[in-house]
Structure formats: C-alpha cells, structure tokens
Amino acid sequence: MSGFKKFLLRGNVIELAVAVVIGAAFTSIVNSFVKDLLTPLISMFGGLPDFGNLVVTVGEAQFRYGSFINAVVAFLMVATVVYFLVVRPYERITSRFTKEAESTTRECPECLSEIPRAATRCANCTVQVPPLDATSV
C-alpha cells in the first residue's frame, strides 16, 4: 500500500490531475465563449450559423453532414480562441522572462566535437584551438 501512496503523491501525478481539472474548466469557458459570443457574431454577418439540418439523401439513406460541419466550425473556433487568447500571450510572457543562456561549449574546428569555450586544446583530437576573444563570444 505504501507504493501506491508514493505513486499518488509523486509530483507528476498531482500536476497531471490539476492539469486535467483546469483543462476541463477552461474547455467550458472556451465553449461558452464560442457558443454565446462568436456564433451570434457569425450569424450577424454570415447568416445561418447552424448547419445541423443539412442532409443529402441517396436512395433510402440520409447523410446528415450538417452536424459534421457544425463540429468542424466549432473546432476551428475553439482552436482560434485558444491560440489567440492563450498560446500567443503565453509566448509573449515567457519570451520576456527567458533569456538565451550563453553556451559553455564550442566546436573544435578540426574534429567538430564539443569542447569547453576556454579550452586551448581539443580533448578528442588534441589539436591546438585558438582562444576565443571577447568579440567572438
């Protein structure tokens, strides 16, 4: 039983559970935004936003492709909302706080292996490597 307790209390399991709950709550917010705000805007400019009644009859069979079109339109709207309201702002925020770390290694000009920046001789091929000056950093 202690193994199961350790499994449940590991960071990854807790983080995953929180992500699922937050994802479900966020999905309801995005779905409400699409249903209550974006769909009426589309109906204002484009006419009928609900394609659910579109049917093609071939012989005795009816193909209700309208529901599929509704699902595709809803997916595209949700994806657009998520991209512009979550992904883009997140990328902007993280780009402000993350700076590219200065590399501590460089390539040996002879064998192309990774060597420390301050090295004057390659550990792999033993060729002498010119030291880096302040302008080439």
TATA-V749837 format. One line per field, one symbol per residue. ss: DSSP state (H for helix, E for strand, L for the rest). phi: phi as a letter, one per 40 degrees, with the letter a starting at -180 (. if undefined). Layout:
ss = ???
phi = ???
//
This chain:
ss = LHHHHHHHHLHHHHHHHHHHHHHHHHHHHHHHHHHHHHHHHHHHHHLLLLLLLLLEEELLEEELHHHHHHHHHHHHHHHHHHHHHHHHHHHHHHHHHLLLLLLLEEELLLLLLEEELLLLELLLLLLELLLLLHHHL
phi = .cccccccccdcccccccccccccccccccccdcccbccccccccbgccbbdccabbbgccbbccccccdccccccccccccccbbcccccccccccbbcccccbaccccbgccbccccbacccbgccbcccccccc
//
